[in-house]
Amino acid sequence: MAFTYRNGELCAEQLSLGEIARRFGTPCYVYSRAAIESAYAEYSRTLAGHDAIVCYSVKANPNLAVLALMAKLGAGFDIVSGGELARVLAAGGDPRKTLFSGVGKTENEIEQALQANVLCINLESEPELERVNAVAGRLGKRAPVAFRVNPDVDAKTHPYISTGLKQNKFGVAHDDAERLYAAAVRLANIEIRGIGCHIGSQLTDPAPLVEAAARIVALTARLEAAGIPIGHIDLGGGIGIRYRDETPQPIARFVAGALAALEGHRARLILDPGRSIVGNAGLLLTRVEYVKPGPARSFLVVDAAMNDLMRPALYDAWHAVNAVHEPSPGARPTTYDVVGPICESGDFLAKERPLVAGAGDLLAVMSAGAYGMSMSSNYNSRPRAAEVLVDGADAHLVRRREAVQDLFALERILP
Ligand SMILES: *Cc1c(COP(=O)(O)O)cnc(C)c1O
């Protein structure tokens, strides 16, 4: 376990969170190297002996230290912007194991991806196919592509993170796929590599993924019968983690389901998980500024806010909140809303939690390793939090806290 109590204090690996707060201040994201490695290892163990790669989804946590760790473990990457491509390259990631996903790639981003020789550009529309063909022609290259197909499968997850239904903006319609592939093979600067889908995030059961895989495999068979070779099948990411009382099936179960769906095909399997690798490998460490009792509710006003961790405000997401110092056995908890200082009623990290905490105490907002820092902003002119990667008894500052002067370093006053 990455985060456990020792002598009454919550620790990250061998290091107490109190010590981390003293050294790096709060609010602060804390990641466990061992937890990241062990989640990745569950993928690599289950995929061993199969023609498969794991392309870590950069948007879940794009810190360079995390990317470098993934690169060292042999992972590829799934990116959704030119900025993420630059991060992968800066972290020493292999562009030839990098997939470029996303509905709105600009010409400039497509050019960067082709110059970097990425593994595959995942196309999400016909106009994008035409644009990629044109950019590749201009560069004298052939663009490696796959279509992201929308399998019209209900991932049974939060509507904001469900992406594989007909009404979603993602992917090309299942019924259009054969026509689009037939159009793509005729283009001079396009080289078809594979096919893909990604049905949504925070899946707790493999069934929707397996159903989507079966539809993609059936489509692959029809494409191959039409003389279009499919080198890889990318089944996306989306494997869920436990935030509260969810009981997600183990990663190995999802992977086994994917492998079984591909049984008998020679296509290589690609998975692009994000949350399941980093989600429970990180927490947000924050300090209570004020205890504010109220007539209807009592509040712990903390120094982290929705700009640091947006998921509660955005999805009404539930994150466990733990007092860093274990309360004494007799202490009676009070029910609090844990809120930040931002001028929005949506600025909360947790609601109605029984906690024993006073001003100055440290709290840990758990399961914040994925879509935490990566969704953060400077709203209310708040400098972004520091990020610390813990490795055994060592803590490494992997992103310094933003300074106030960073906030407007790019701005100018008219003369
Ligand atoms: C966001 C995304 C992922 C990762 O999703 P997780 O739920 O974090 O595993 C994978 N593939 C694509 C195409 C994505 O957009």
The ligand as an ORCA input file, in Angstrom:
! r2SCAN-3c Opt
* xyz 0 1
  C      -8.616      9.720    -21.772
  C      -8.325      8.598    -22.705
  C      -7.782      7.410    -22.212
  C      -7.527      7.151    -20.757
  O      -8.684      6.973    -20.018
  P      -8.597      6.461    -18.504
  O      -9.994      6.384    -18.083
  O      -7.818      7.481    -17.742
  O      -7.912      5.144    -18.509
  C      -7.468      6.433    -23.121
  N      -7.677      6.595    -24.446
  C      -8.198      7.728    -24.952
  C      -8.403      7.854    -26.408
  C      -8.541      8.765    -24.097
  O      -9.074      9.886    -24.594
*
